[in-house]
Amino acid sequence: MHAAVGRRTVLRDDLPAVTDARWAEAAVIAEAYRSAHRGDDHAALVAAIADALAELAAAEGRTEAVRRQISRGYVRAGAPAPGELA
């Protein structure tokens, strides 16, 4: 595997250890999905993507809930008085 970094191509072996750790974690997760789907790579991939999309939607929902709470906090507190802006 390789990745484009700037103008040069870097082999996967040249990437930092953090990337290698993520790669290893991804490989473990991929094998878990494959195992859960009895070796059916397509089913495992679809399930992994479906789970990732569900997690993304949940994270977006949590982010939106936090934004609403922050907005309500500003509304409840009201605008600062002119003397409080300093």
MARBA-3410 file (N, C-alpha, C, O; in Angstrom, 1 decimal):
86
0.8,-1.2,0.0,0.0,0.0,0.0,0.9,1.2,0.0,2.0,1.2,0.5 ~ 0.4,2.3,-0.5,1.1,3.6,-0.5,0.2,4.7,-0.3,-1.1,4.6,-0.5 ~ 0.7,5.8,0.0,-0.1,7.1,0.2,0.7,8.2,-0.4,1.9,8.3,-0.4 ~ -0.1,9.1,-1.0,0.6,10.3,-1.5,0.8,11.3,-0.4,-0.2,11.7,0.3 ~ 2.0,11.8,-0.2,2.3,12.8,0.8,3.0,13.9,0.0,4.2,13.7,-0.5
2.4,15.1,0.0,3.0,16.2,-0.8,3.1,15.8,-2.2,2.2,15.4,-2.9 ~ 4.3,15.9,-2.7,4.6,15.5,-4.1,5.2,14.2,-4.3,5.4,13.7,-5.4 ~ 5.5,13.5,-3.2,6.2,12.2,-3.4,5.3,11.1,-2.9,4.4,11.3,-2.0 ~ 5.5,9.9,-3.3,4.7,8.8,-2.9,5.5,8.1,-1.8,6.7,7.8,-1.9 ~ 4.8,7.8,-0.7,5.4,7.1,0.4,4.9,5.7,0.5,3.6,5.5,0.5
5.7,4.7,0.7,5.3,3.4,0.9,4.7,3.3,2.3,5.1,4.0,3.2 ~ 3.8,2.3,2.5,3.1,2.2,3.8,4.2,1.9,4.9,4.0,2.3,6.0 ~ 5.3,1.3,4.6,6.3,1.0,5.6,7.0,2.3,6.1,7.5,2.3,7.1 ~ 6.9,3.4,5.3,7.5,4.6,5.7,6.6,5.5,6.6,7.0,6.5,7.1 ~ 5.3,5.1,6.7,4.4,5.9,7.5,4.7,5.8,9.0,5.2,4.7,9.4
4.3,6.7,9.8,4.5,6.7,11.2,3.8,5.5,11.9,2.9,4.9,11.4 ~ 4.3,5.1,13.1,3.8,4.0,13.8,2.3,4.2,14.2,1.6,3.2,14.3 ~ 1.8,5.4,14.3,0.4,5.6,14.6,-0.4,5.1,13.5,-1.4,4.4,13.8 ~ 0.0,5.4,12.3,-0.8,4.9,11.1,-0.8,3.3,11.1,-1.8,2.7,10.8 ~ 0.4,2.8,11.5,0.5,1.3,11.5,-0.5,0.7,12.6,-1.1,-0.3,12.4
-0.6,1.4,13.7,-1.5,1.0,14.8,-2.9,1.1,14.3,-3.7,0.1,14.6 ~ -3.3,2.1,13.6,-4.6,2.2,13.0,-4.9,1.1,12.0,-6.0,0.5,12.0 ~ -3.9,0.8,11.2,-4.0,-0.2,10.2,-4.2,-1.6,10.9,-5.1,-2.3,10.5 ~ -3.5,-1.8,11.9,-3.6,-3.1,12.7,-5.0,-3.2,13.3,-5.6,-4.2,13.3 ~ -5.5,-2.1,13.9,-6.8,-2.1,14.5,-7.9,-2.3,13.4,-8.8,-3.1,13.7
-7.7,-1.7,12.3,-8.7,-1.9,11.2,-8.7,-3.3,10.7,-9.8,-3.9,10.4 ~ -7.5,-3.9,10.7,-7.4,-5.3,10.3,-8.1,-6.2,11.3,-8.8,-7.2,10.9 ~ -8.0,-5.9,12.5,-8.7,-6.7,13.6,-10.2,-6.6,13.4,-10.9,-7.6,13.5 ~ -10.7,-5.4,13.2,-12.1,-5.1,13.1,-12.6,-5.8,11.8,-13.7,-6.4,11.9 ~ -11.9,-5.7,10.7,-12.3,-6.3,9.5,-12.4,-7.8,9.7,-13.4,-8.4,9.2
-11.5,-8.4,10.4,-11.5,-9.9,10.6,-12.7,-10.2,11.5,-13.3,-11.3,11.3 ~ -13.0,-9.4,12.4,-14.2,-9.7,13.3,-15.5,-9.7,12.5,-16.3,-10.5,12.7 ~ -15.6,-8.7,11.6,-16.8,-8.6,10.7,-16.8,-9.8,9.8,-17.9,-10.5,9.6 ~ -15.7,-10.2,9.2,-15.6,-11.3,8.3,-16.0,-12.6,9.0,-16.7,-13.4,8.5 ~ -15.5,-12.8,10.3,-15.8,-13.9,11.1,-17.3,-14.0,11.4,-17.9,-15.0,11.3
-17.9,-12.8,11.8,-19.3,-12.8,12.1,-20.2,-13.1,10.9,-21.3,-13.6,11.1 ~ -19.6,-12.9,9.7,-20.4,-13.2,8.5,-19.9,-14.4,7.8,-20.1,-14.6,6.6 ~ -19.3,-15.3,8.6,-18.8,-16.6,8.1,-18.0,-16.5,6.8,-18.2,-17.4,5.9 ~ -17.1,-15.6,6.8,-16.2,-15.5,5.6,-16.8,-14.8,4.4,-16.1,-14.7,3.4 ~ -18.0,-14.3,4.5,-18.6,-13.6,3.3,-18.1,-12.2,3.4,-18.6,-11.3,4.1
-17.1,-11.9,2.5,-16.5,-10.6,2.5,-17.4,-9.5,2.2,-17.4,-8.4,2.8 ~ -18.3,-9.7,1.2,-19.2,-8.7,0.8,-20.2,-8.4,1.9,-20.4,-7.2,2.2 ~ -20.8,-9.4,2.6,-21.7,-9.1,3.7,-21.0,-8.4,4.8,-21.5,-7.5,5.5 ~ -19.7,-8.8,5.1,-18.9,-8.2,6.2,-18.7,-6.7,5.9,-18.8,-5.9,6.7 ~ -18.4,-6.4,4.6,-18.1,-5.0,4.2,-19.4,-4.2,4.3,-19.4,-3.1,4.9
-20.5,-4.7,3.9,-21.8,-4.0,3.9,-22.2,-3.8,5.4,-22.6,-2.7,5.7 ~ -22.0,-4.8,6.2,-22.3,-4.6,7.7,-21.4,-3.6,8.3,-21.9,-2.7,9.1 ~ -20.1,-3.6,8.0,-19.2,-2.6,8.6,-19.6,-1.2,8.2,-19.6,-0.2,9.0 ~ -19.9,-1.0,6.9,-20.3,0.3,6.4,-21.6,0.8,7.0,-21.8,1.9,7.4 ~ -22.6,-0.2,7.1,-23.9,0.2,7.8,-23.6,0.6,9.2,-24.2,1.6,9.7
-22.8,-0.1,9.9,-22.5,0.2,11.3,-21.8,1.6,11.4,-22.1,2.4,12.3 ~ -20.9,1.9,10.5,-20.2,3.1,10.5,-21.1,4.3,10.2,-21.0,5.3,10.8 ~ -22.0,4.1,9.3,-23.0,5.1,8.9,-24.0,5.4,10.1,-24.3,6.5,10.4 ~ -24.3,4.3,10.8,-25.2,4.5,12.0,-24.5,5.2,13.1,-25.1,6.1,13.7 ~ -23.2,4.9,13.3,-22.4,5.6,14.3,-22.2,7.1,13.9,-22.3,8.0,14.8
-22.0,7.4,12.6,-21.9,8.7,12.1,-23.2,9.5,12.4,-23.2,10.7,12.8 ~ -24.3,8.9,12.1,-25.6,9.6,12.3,-25.8,9.8,13.8,-26.3,10.9,14.1 ~ -25.5,8.9,14.6,-25.6,9.1,16.1,-24.7,10.2,16.6,-25.1,11.0,17.4 ~ -23.5,10.3,16.1,-22.6,11.3,16.4,-23.1,12.7,16.0,-23.0,13.7,16.7 ~ -23.6,12.7,14.8,-24.2,14.0,14.3,-25.4,14.4,15.1,-25.5,15.6,15.4
-26.2,13.5,15.6,-27.3,13.8,16.4,-26.9,14.3,17.8,-27.5,15.3,18.3 ~ -25.8,13.7,18.3,-25.3,14.2,19.6,-24.7,15.6,19.5,-24.9,16.5,20.3 ~ -24.0,15.8,18.3,-23.5,17.2,18.1,-24.6,18.2,18.0,-24.5,19.3,18.5 ~ -25.6,17.9,17.3,-26.8,18.8,17.1,-27.4,19.1,18.4,-27.8,20.2,18.7 ~ -27.6,18.0,19.3,-28.2,18.2,20.6,-27.3,19.2,21.4,-27.9,20.0,22.1
-26.0,19.0,21.4,-25.1,19.9,22.1,-25.3,21.4,21.6,-25.3,22.3,22.4 ~ -25.3,21.5,20.3,-25.5,22.9,19.7,-26.8,23.5,20.2,-26.8,24.7,20.5 ~ -27.9,22.7,20.3,-29.2,23.3,20.7,-29.0,23.7,22.2,-29.6,24.7,22.6 ~ -28.4,22.9,23.0,-28.2,23.2,24.4,-27.4,24.5,24.6,-27.7,25.4,25.4 ~ -26.4,24.6,23.8,-25.6,25.9,23.8,-26.4,27.1,23.4,-26.3,28.1,24.1
-27.2,26.9,22.3,-28.0,28.0,21.9,-29.0,28.4,23.0,-29.2,29.6,23.2 ~ -29.7,27.4,23.6,-30.6,27.7,24.6,-29.9,28.4,25.8,-30.5,29.3,26.4 ~ -28.7,28.1,26.1,-28.0,28.7,27.2,-27.7,30.2,26.9,-27.9,31.0,27.8 ~ -27.4,30.5,25.7,-27.2,31.9,25.3,-28.6,32.7,25.4,-28.6,33.8,25.8 ~ -29.6,32.0,24.9,-30.9,32.7,25.0,-31.4,32.9,26.4,-31.9,34.0,26.7
-31.2,31.9,27.2,-31.7,32.0,28.6,-30.9,33.1,29.4,-31.4,33.8,30.2 ~ -29.6,33.2,29.1,-28.7,34.1,29.8,-29.0,35.5,29.3,-28.8,36.5,30.0 ~ -29.4,35.6,28.1,-29.7,36.9,27.5,-28.4,37.6,27.0,-27.3,37.1,27.3 ~ -28.5,38.6,26.3,-27.3,39.3,25.8,-26.7,40.1,26.9,-27.4,40.6,27.8 ~ -25.3,40.1,26.9,-24.7,40.8,28.0,-25.0,42.3,28.0,-25.1,42.9,26.9
-25.0,42.9,29.1,-25.2,44.4,29.2,-24.0,45.1,28.6,-22.9,44.5,28.6 ~ -24.2,46.3,28.0,-23.1,47.0,27.4,-21.8,47.1,28.3,-20.7,47.0,27.8 ~ -22.0,47.2,29.6,-20.8,47.3,30.5,-20.1,46.0,30.7,-19.0,46.0,31.2 ~ -20.8,44.9,30.4,-20.3,43.6,30.7,-19.4,43.0,29.6,-18.7,42.0,29.7 ~ -19.4,43.7,28.4,-18.6,43.3,27.3,-17.1,43.4,27.5,-16.4,42.8,26.7
-16.7,44.2,28.4,-15.2,44.4,28.6,-14.5,43.3,29.1,-13.3,43.3,29.3
END
